Amino acid sequence: MLEAMWQGLLMIFVPSKLLLLVTGVAIGTAVAIFPGVGAVVALSIILPYLIHMEPVAAIAMMMGVFGVINTADSITAVLLGIPGTGGGAPTILEGHPMARKGEAARALGASFSASLVGGIIGCVGLALSIPILGVLIKQFGSPEFLMLSLFGIASVAGLGGGQVVKSLISAGLGLFLAGMGGAALTPYFRYTMGLTYLYDGFPLPVVALGLFGIVEMIELVVRGTPIGGMVKMDVGVWTGFKDCYSHIWLVIRSSLIGIYVGLAPGAGSTISAWMAYGFAAQSAKRSGGQFGKGDVRGLLAPEAANNACRAGDLVTTLLFGVPGSATCALILMSLIMFGIFPGPSMVGKNLPITWSFVWSLGLATIIGVTICSFLAKPLSKIAILPIQTLAPMIIVIIVMGAFQATQTWGDLIALIVFAALGWIMKETGFSRPPLIVGFVLGGLIERYLGLSLQRYGWAFMWRPWVIILSFCIIAALWAGVRVTKKGERVETGER
């Protein structure tokens, strides 16, 4: 284990890899300051270029983006009162009032320092989980990984904002799209409509860029209104760092909440941030907290939680092949493109690569906080530029990225098709992340199902872990139905 840790560190501490990691941090920081444009869009933009890299180089760049998004997201949340992602929403409640009172720099300092602590604790949790869960993973075979993949679908659908039916439909559409092209373990092609472009199925970069990148840019252009005005920056960044130190136990507890929530597929940083905020609010009642009016504790807690949540999400993605978010689904698909499959190999022959994730995420967190601390003021000015000026440049980058998938006209046609699909889903209330997760897991589900039937027949359904995971799937769907019914009662005024 120690040798693998050292090998993973040496893989990353190469000038070219460090440069790619810093580049990923820079891209993630630039993208995060656009409200509503988060890690999925950022990873979708760089994904086509990762195909031509070697695995560790691609991992370094992905972790650069992945590790900084939630940190940089607080810039617009504090200064402009607009979050870039769902996980940044609680930050507004305390961060923006602080900025209005002339404490913008203090709020950003507190946010960045909590993000640093949460990110580091998350990395430690990820590191500790590798040897502990590695023992469990080695007992799993194709039937167990099949059920884990189905659990990932059920979890994302069941926790999809209280819209379990729509989320399941989205995930089902993703599974159908994953089935297009060559069938796993057989020489047949399906749903290709005679098009050679579809023989290998739709490229993931095209699907992700169409569903998220183009749609988010169109929405920002249609909105057309200025995002907000600059808040006066004071000189209190270090005061925010001291706030983090003064409330270090709150930050640590919030970080542990983030890791715990991140281990639950489908929960994500939004849930972890709100849980941590609620915990901090309850704790503050005993000390006369001013929550909602600029209490720094309500800023520290969600920022620590949503950064630690990233590491928890990576645990299930790397070790079990169950991405808890669309972002991790893209990371999982990238590994599969390189011939690296989640599961026992991640704690076996690919153990150094697994440790490269840990080191990369930790470095990205430190570098990201450093960059954001020095560049918060100039970067925040980009957020108030007219979107009509920025959107054309971003769309050109998206189109170029999509064309890199197969470098044929089919990429551009597919990009338009998925952009239209994404817009329709957004307008009709269908969640898009379950589609991406279904698209990524579809190939794994088919592969594991085929292997399970070949080895065990349908008797694999009676294996102990398969039965346990079956109950977990039912529980995830039941929880989603309960959330849906509760939301309906609130809307109709029922008690």
C-alpha positions as CSV (number, residue, x, y, z in Angstrom):
1,M,0.0,0.0,0.0
2,L,2.8,2.5,0.9
3,E,4.6,1.6,-2.3
4,A,1.5,2.3,-4.3
5,M,1.0,5.7,-2.5
6,W,4.6,6.6,-3.4
7,Q,4.1,5.5,-7.0
8,G,0.9,7.6,-7.3
9,L,2.7,10.6,-5.9
10,L,5.6,10.2,-8.4
11,M,3.0,9.9,-11.2
12,I,1.6,13.3,-10.4
13,F,4.8,15.1,-9.4
14,V,6.0,15.4,-13.0
15,P,6.3,19.0,-14.5
16,S,3.9,18.1,-17.4
17,K,1.3,16.6,-15.1
18,L,1.5,19.5,-12.6
19,L,1.0,21.9,-15.5
20,L,-2.1,20.0,-16.7
21,L,-3.4,20.0,-13.1
22,V,-2.9,23.8,-12.8
23,T,-4.5,24.2,-16.3
24,G,-7.5,22.2,-15.0
25,V,-7.7,24.5,-11.9
26,A,-7.6,27.6,-14.1
27,I,-10.4,26.2,-16.4
28,G,-12.5,25.2,-13.5
29,T,-12.1,28.6,-11.8
30,A,-13.0,30.5,-15.0
31,V,-16.1,28.3,-15.6
32,A,-17.3,28.4,-12.0
33,I,-17.9,32.2,-12.0
34,F,-20.7,31.8,-14.5
35,P,-23.9,31.1,-12.6
36,G,-25.4,27.7,-13.4
37,V,-22.4,26.5,-15.4
38,G,-20.7,24.0,-13.1
39,A,-18.3,21.0,-13.2
40,V,-20.3,19.1,-15.7
41,V,-19.9,21.8,-18.3
42,A,-16.2,22.3,-17.5
43,L,-15.4,18.6,-17.7
44,S,-17.5,18.3,-20.9
45,I,-15.4,21.0,-22.5
46,I,-12.1,19.3,-21.8
47,L,-13.2,15.7,-22.2
48,P,-12.6,15.5,-26.0
49,Y,-9.0,16.6,-25.5
50,L,-8.4,14.0,-22.7
51,I,-8.8,11.2,-25.2
52,H,-5.4,11.9,-26.7
53,M,-3.6,12.0,-23.3
54,E,-2.2,9.2,-21.3
55,P,-4.4,8.2,-18.2
56,V,-2.5,10.0,-15.4
57,A,-2.2,13.2,-17.4
58,A,-6.0,13.1,-18.0
59,I,-6.6,12.4,-14.3
60,A,-4.5,15.4,-13.3
61,M,-6.5,17.8,-15.5
62,M,-9.8,16.3,-14.5
63,M,-9.0,16.6,-10.8
64,G,-7.9,20.2,-11.4
65,V,-11.4,21.0,-12.6
66,F,-13.1,18.7,-10.1
67,G,-11.3,20.0,-7.1
68,V,-11.8,23.8,-7.6
69,I,-15.4,24.1,-8.9
70,N,-17.0,24.3,-5.5
71,T,-14.3,26.6,-4.2
72,A,-14.6,29.1,-7.0
73,D,-18.4,28.9,-7.0
74,S,-18.4,31.0,-3.8
75,I,-17.1,34.1,-5.6
76,T,-20.4,34.9,-7.4
77,A,-22.4,33.5,-4.5
78,V,-20.8,36.0,-2.1
79,L,-20.3,39.0,-4.4
80,L,-23.4,38.8,-6.5
81,G,-25.8,36.6,-4.5
82,I,-26.0,34.1,-7.3
83,P,-24.6,30.5,-7.0
84,G,-22.9,28.7,-9.8
85,T,-24.1,25.3,-8.6
86,G,-26.7,24.0,-6.2
87,G,-24.1,23.3,-3.6
88,G,-23.3,27.0,-3.5
89,A,-26.9,28.1,-2.7
90,P,-26.6,28.1,1.2
91,T,-23.5,30.2,0.8
92,I,-25.7,33.1,-0.4
93,L,-27.7,33.2,2.8
94,E,-24.8,34.4,4.8
95,G,-22.1,35.3,2.4
96,H,-24.0,37.9,0.4
97,P,-25.3,39.8,3.5
98,M,-21.8,39.9,4.7
99,A,-20.7,41.4,1.4
100,R,-23.5,44.0,1.6
101,K,-22.2,45.0,5.0
102,G,-18.7,45.6,3.6
103,E,-17.3,42.3,4.6
104,A,-16.9,40.7,1.1
105,A,-13.2,39.9,1.5
106,R,-13.8,38.4,5.0
107,A,-16.6,36.2,3.6
108,L,-14.5,35.0,0.7
109,G,-11.6,34.3,3.0
110,A,-13.8,32.2,5.3
111,S,-15.3,30.4,2.3
112,F,-11.9,29.6,0.8
113,S,-10.4,28.5,4.1
114,A,-13.4,26.2,4.8
115,S,-13.1,24.8,1.3
116,L,-9.4,24.0,1.9
117,V,-10.1,22.2,5.2
118,G,-13.1,20.4,3.8
119,G,-11.2,19.3,0.7
120,I,-8.2,18.1,2.7
121,I,-10.4,16.1,5.1
122,G,-12.2,14.7,2.1
123,C,-8.9,13.5,0.6
124,V,-7.9,11.9,3.9
125,G,-11.3,10.1,4.0
126,L,-10.7,8.9,0.4
127,A,-7.3,7.7,1.3
128,L,-8.5,5.8,4.4
129,S,-11.3,4.2,2.4
130,I,-9.0,2.6,-0.1
131,P,-7.5,-0.1,2.2
132,I,-10.8,-0.5,4.2
133,L,-13.2,-0.9,1.2
134,G,-10.5,-2.7,-0.8
135,V,-11.1,-5.9,1.3
136,L,-14.8,-5.7,0.6
137,I,-14.4,-5.1,-3.1
138,K,-12.3,-8.2,-3.6
139,Q,-15.2,-10.3,-2.5
140,F,-17.4,-8.9,-5.3
141,G,-18.0,-10.5,-8.7
142,S,-19.9,-9.5,-11.8
143,P,-23.3,-10.1,-10.1
144,E,-22.5,-7.7,-7.2
145,F,-21.2,-5.0,-9.6
146,L,-24.3,-5.4,-11.7
147,M,-26.5,-4.7,-8.6
148,L,-24.2,-1.8,-7.6
149,S,-24.7,-0.3,-11.1
150,L,-28.5,-0.7,-10.8
151,F,-28.3,0.9,-7.3
152,G,-26.5,3.8,-8.9
153,I,-29.4,4.3,-11.3
154,A,-32.0,3.9,-8.5
155,S,-30.1,6.3,-6.2
156,V,-29.8,9.1,-8.7
157,A,-33.5,8.7,-9.7
158,G,-34.7,8.3,-6.2
159,L,-32.8,11.4,-5.0
160,G,-33.5,13.5,-8.0
161,G,-35.2,16.4,-6.3
162,G,-38.5,14.6,-5.5
163,Q,-39.3,13.8,-9.2
164,V,-38.7,10.0,-9.1
165,V,-40.8,9.1,-12.1
166,K,-39.2,11.8,-14.3
167,S,-35.8,10.9,-13.1
168,L,-36.3,7.2,-13.8
169,I,-37.5,8.1,-17.3
170,S,-34.4,10.2,-17.8
171,A,-32.2,7.3,-16.6
172,G,-34.1,4.9,-18.8
173,L,-33.4,7.1,-21.8
174,G,-29.7,7.2,-20.9
175,L,-29.7,3.3,-20.8
176,F,-31.4,3.2,-24.2
177,L,-28.9,5.6,-25.7
178,A,-26.0,3.5,-24.2
179,G,-27.4,0.5,-26.0
180,M,-27.0,2.0,-29.4
181,G,-24.1,0.6,-31.5
182,G,-22.2,-2.6,-30.9
183,A,-23.7,-4.9,-28.3
184,A,-21.5,-6.1,-25.4
185,L,-20.2,-9.6,-25.7
186,T,-22.0,-10.2,-29.0
187,P,-21.1,-9.3,-32.7
188,Y,-24.5,-7.5,-33.3
189,F,-25.3,-3.8,-33.8
190,R,-28.4,-2.2,-32.5
191,Y,-30.4,0.9,-33.5
192,T,-27.7,2.2,-35.9
193,M,-30.3,3.1,-38.6
194,G,-27.6,2.2,-41.1
195,L,-25.3,5.0,-40.0
196,T,-21.7,4.0,-39.6
197,Y,-21.3,6.9,-37.1
198,L,-23.5,5.0,-34.6
199,Y,-21.6,1.7,-34.8
200,D,-19.6,2.7,-31.7
201,G,-22.6,4.5,-30.1
202,F,-22.8,8.2,-29.3
203,P,-19.5,9.7,-28.0
204,L,-19.9,10.8,-24.4
205,P,-18.3,14.3,-25.0
206,V,-20.9,15.0,-27.6
207,V,-23.8,13.9,-25.3
208,A,-22.5,15.9,-22.3
209,L,-21.7,19.1,-24.3
210,G,-25.1,19.0,-26.0
211,L,-27.2,18.3,-22.9
212,F,-25.4,20.8,-20.6
213,G,-22.9,23.1,-22.3
214,I,-25.1,24.4,-25.2
215,V,-28.3,24.4,-23.1
216,E,-26.7,26.5,-20.3
217,M,-25.2,29.0,-22.7
218,I,-28.6,29.4,-24.5
219,E,-30.4,29.9,-21.2
220,L,-27.9,32.7,-20.2
221,V,-28.3,34.4,-23.5
222,V,-32.1,34.2,-23.4
223,R,-32.1,35.6,-19.9
224,G,-30.2,38.5,-21.3
225,T,-30.2,40.5,-18.1
226,P,-27.1,41.6,-16.2
227,I,-26.0,39.1,-13.6
228,G,-25.5,41.7,-10.9
229,G,-23.3,44.5,-9.7
230,M,-20.0,44.5,-7.9
231,V,-20.0,44.7,-4.2
232,K,-17.3,46.8,-2.6
233,M,-14.3,44.7,-1.6
234,D,-12.9,45.4,1.8
235,V,-9.5,44.2,3.1
236,G,-10.3,41.4,5.4
237,V,-9.4,38.1,3.7
238,W,-7.2,37.0,6.6
239,T,-10.0,37.8,9.0
240,G,-12.0,35.1,7.2
241,F,-9.2,32.6,7.6
242,K,-9.1,33.4,11.3
243,D,-12.9,32.8,11.4
244,C,-12.3,29.3,10.1
245,Y,-9.7,28.6,12.7
246,S,-12.0,30.0,15.5
247,H,-14.8,27.6,14.4
248,I,-12.5,24.7,13.3
249,W,-14.6,22.0,15.0
250,L,-17.7,23.2,13.1
251,V,-15.7,23.0,9.9
252,I,-14.5,19.5,10.7
253,R,-17.9,18.2,11.6
254,S,-19.3,19.7,8.4
255,S,-16.6,18.1,6.4
256,L,-17.5,14.7,7.9
257,I,-21.1,15.3,7.0
258,G,-20.0,16.0,3.4
259,I,-18.0,12.8,3.2
260,Y,-21.0,10.8,4.6
261,V,-23.4,12.3,2.1
262,G,-21.0,11.9,-0.7
263,L,-20.9,8.1,-0.1
264,A,-24.6,7.9,-0.9
265,P,-24.9,7.8,-4.7
266,G,-27.1,10.5,-6.0
267,A,-27.1,12.8,-2.9
268,G,-24.4,15.2,-4.1
269,S,-23.0,18.5,-2.8
270,T,-26.3,20.3,-2.7
271,I,-27.7,17.9,-0.1
272,S,-24.5,17.9,1.9
273,A,-24.3,21.7,1.9
274,W,-27.9,22.2,3.1
275,M,-27.4,19.5,5.8
276,A,-24.3,21.2,7.1
277,Y,-26.0,24.6,7.0
278,G,-28.9,23.2,9.0
279,F,-26.6,21.6,11.5
280,A,-24.7,24.9,11.9
281,A,-28.0,26.8,12.3
282,Q,-29.2,24.5,15.0
283,S,-25.9,24.7,16.9
284,A,-25.9,28.5,16.7
285,K,-29.3,28.9,18.3
286,R,-27.7,28.2,21.7
287,S,-25.3,31.1,21.1
288,G,-27.6,33.7,19.7
289,G,-26.6,33.3,16.0
290,Q,-27.7,35.8,13.4
291,F,-28.3,33.3,10.6
292,G,-29.7,34.8,7.4
293,K,-28.1,38.2,8.3
294,G,-24.4,37.4,7.7
295,D,-23.3,34.8,10.3
296,V,-19.9,33.5,9.2
297,R,-20.7,30.0,10.7
298,G,-23.5,29.6,8.1
299,L,-20.9,30.2,5.4
300,L,-18.1,27.9,6.8
301,A,-20.3,24.9,7.2
302,P,-21.7,24.4,3.7
303,E,-18.4,25.3,2.0
304,A,-16.6,22.7,4.0
305,A,-19.3,20.1,3.4
306,N,-19.7,20.5,-0.4
307,N,-15.9,20.3,-0.9
308,A,-15.5,17.2,1.3
309,C,-18.5,15.6,-0.5
310,R,-16.4,15.5,-3.7
311,A,-14.1,13.0,-2.2
312,G,-16.9,10.8,-0.9
313,D,-18.4,10.8,-4.4
314,L,-15.1,9.6,-5.8
315,V,-15.0,6.7,-3.4
316,T,-18.2,5.1,-4.8
317,T,-17.1,6.0,-8.4
318,L,-13.6,4.5,-8.3
319,L,-14.1,1.6,-6.0
320,F,-17.7,0.5,-6.9
321,G,-18.3,2.0,-10.3
322,V,-21.4,3.9,-9.0
323,P,-21.2,7.6,-9.9
324,G,-23.3,9.7,-7.5
325,S,-23.4,12.7,-9.9
326,A,-23.2,13.6,-13.6
327,T,-19.7,14.9,-12.9
328,C,-18.4,11.6,-11.6
329,A,-20.2,9.8,-14.4
330,L,-18.0,11.7,-16.8
331,I,-14.9,10.8,-14.8
332,L,-16.0,7.2,-14.7
333,M,-16.5,7.2,-18.5
334,S,-13.1,8.8,-19.0
335,L,-11.5,5.9,-17.1
336,I,-13.4,3.3,-19.1
337,M,-12.2,5.0,-22.3
338,F,-8.6,4.4,-21.1
339,G,-9.4,0.7,-20.4
340,I,-9.5,1.3,-16.6
341,F,-12.6,-0.3,-15.0
342,P,-13.8,0.4,-11.4
343,G,-13.8,-2.3,-8.8
344,P,-11.1,-4.8,-7.7
345,S,-8.5,-3.5,-10.3
346,M,-8.6,-0.1,-8.6
347,V,-7.2,-1.7,-5.4
348,G,-5.1,-4.2,-7.4
349,K,-3.0,-3.6,-10.5
350,N,-4.3,0.0,-10.8
351,L,-3.8,0.9,-7.1
352,P,-1.1,3.6,-8.0
353,I,-3.6,5.2,-10.4
354,T,-6.2,5.2,-7.6
355,W,-3.7,7.0,-5.3
356,S,-3.0,9.5,-8.1
357,F,-6.6,10.6,-7.8
358,V,-6.0,11.3,-4.1
359,W,-2.9,13.3,-4.6
360,S,-4.3,15.2,-7.6
361,L,-7.5,16.1,-5.7
362,G,-5.5,17.3,-2.7
363,L,-3.1,19.4,-4.8
364,A,-6.0,20.8,-6.8
365,T,-7.7,21.9,-3.6
366,I,-4.6,23.7,-2.3
367,I,-3.8,25.3,-5.7
368,G,-7.4,26.3,-6.2
369,V,-7.8,28.0,-2.9
370,T,-4.5,29.8,-3.5
371,I,-5.6,31.1,-6.9
372,C,-9.0,32.1,-5.8
373,S,-7.7,34.0,-2.8
374,F,-5.4,36.1,-5.0
375,L,-7.7,36.5,-8.0
376,A,-11.2,36.8,-6.4
377,K,-11.6,40.5,-7.2
378,P,-10.5,40.5,-10.9
379,L,-12.2,37.2,-11.6
380,S,-15.5,38.4,-10.2
381,K,-15.5,41.2,-12.8
382,I,-15.9,38.6,-15.6
383,A,-19.2,37.6,-14.1
384,I,-20.7,41.1,-14.8
385,L,-19.7,41.2,-18.5
386,P,-22.6,40.9,-20.9
387,I,-23.3,37.3,-21.6
388,Q,-23.8,38.2,-25.3
389,T,-20.1,39.0,-25.4
390,L,-18.9,35.8,-23.8
391,A,-21.4,33.2,-25.1
392,P,-20.2,33.1,-28.7
393,M,-16.6,32.4,-27.6
394,I,-17.8,29.6,-25.2
395,I,-20.0,28.1,-27.9
396,V,-17.2,28.0,-30.3
397,I,-15.0,26.1,-27.8
398,I,-17.9,23.7,-27.2
399,V,-18.4,23.0,-30.9
400,M,-14.6,22.5,-31.3
401,G,-14.6,20.1,-28.4
402,A,-17.5,18.1,-29.7
403,F,-15.9,17.8,-33.1
404,Q,-12.8,16.2,-31.5
405,A,-14.8,13.1,-30.6
406,T,-14.6,11.4,-34.0
407,Q,-13.8,14.4,-36.2
408,T,-16.7,13.8,-38.5
409,W,-19.8,15.9,-39.3
410,G,-21.8,13.4,-37.3
411,D,-20.4,14.9,-34.1
412,L,-21.9,18.3,-34.9
413,I,-25.3,16.9,-35.9
414,A,-25.4,14.8,-32.7
415,L,-24.4,17.9,-30.7
416,I,-27.4,19.8,-32.1
417,V,-29.7,16.9,-31.4
418,F,-28.7,16.5,-27.8
419,A,-28.8,20.3,-27.3
420,A,-32.4,20.2,-28.5
421,L,-33.1,17.2,-26.2
422,G,-31.5,19.0,-23.2
423,W,-33.5,22.1,-23.8
424,I,-36.8,20.1,-24.0
425,M,-35.9,18.2,-20.8
426,K,-35.1,21.4,-19.0
427,E,-38.3,23.1,-20.1
428,T,-40.4,20.1,-19.1
429,G,-38.8,19.5,-15.8
430,F,-36.9,16.3,-16.6
431,S,-33.6,16.0,-14.8
432,R,-30.6,15.6,-17.1
433,P,-28.0,14.2,-14.7
434,P,-29.9,10.8,-14.4
435,L,-29.6,10.6,-18.2
436,I,-25.9,11.0,-18.1
437,V,-25.5,8.4,-15.3
438,G,-27.7,6.0,-17.2
439,F,-25.7,6.5,-20.4
440,V,-22.5,5.8,-18.6
441,L,-23.7,2.9,-16.5
442,G,-25.6,1.3,-19.4
443,G,-22.6,-0.4,-20.9
444,L,-21.4,-1.6,-17.5
445,I,-24.9,-3.0,-16.7
446,E,-25.0,-4.9,-20.0
447,R,-21.5,-6.2,-19.5
448,Y,-22.0,-7.4,-15.9
449,L,-25.4,-8.9,-16.7
450,G,-23.9,-10.9,-19.6
451,L,-21.0,-12.2,-17.5
452,S,-23.2,-13.1,-14.6
453,L,-25.6,-15.1,-16.7
454,Q,-22.7,-16.9,-18.4
455,R,-21.1,-17.8,-15.1
456,Y,-24.0,-18.5,-12.8
457,G,-27.2,-18.3,-14.8
458,W,-30.1,-16.7,-13.0
459,A,-28.9,-18.4,-9.8
460,F,-26.7,-15.3,-9.3
461,M,-29.8,-13.5,-7.8
462,W,-29.5,-15.7,-4.7
463,R,-26.0,-14.6,-3.8
464,P,-26.0,-12.8,-0.4
465,W,-24.6,-9.4,-1.5
466,V,-27.0,-9.4,-4.5
467,I,-30.0,-9.8,-2.1
468,I,-28.7,-7.1,0.2
469,L,-28.1,-4.7,-2.7
470,S,-31.6,-5.5,-4.1
471,F,-33.1,-4.3,-0.9
472,C,-30.9,-1.2,-1.1
473,I,-32.3,-0.5,-4.6
474,I,-35.9,-0.8,-3.4
475,A,-35.1,1.4,-0.4
476,A,-33.6,4.1,-2.7
477,L,-36.7,4.1,-4.9
478,W,-39.1,4.1,-1.9
479,A,-37.2,7.1,-0.5
480,G,-37.6,8.9,-3.8
481,V,-41.3,8.2,-3.9
482,R,-41.7,9.5,-0.3
483,V,-39.8,12.7,-1.2
484,T,-42.1,13.2,-4.3
485,K,-45.3,12.7,-2.2
486,K,-44.1,15.1,0.4
487,G,-43.4,17.7,-2.2
488,E,-46.9,17.3,-3.7
489,R,-48.5,17.7,-0.3
490,V,-46.5,21.0,0.2
491,E,-47.6,22.3,-3.1
492,T,-51.3,21.6,-2.5
493,G,-51.2,22.9,1.0
494,E,-51.8,19.5,2.7
495,R,-50.3,18.8,6.1
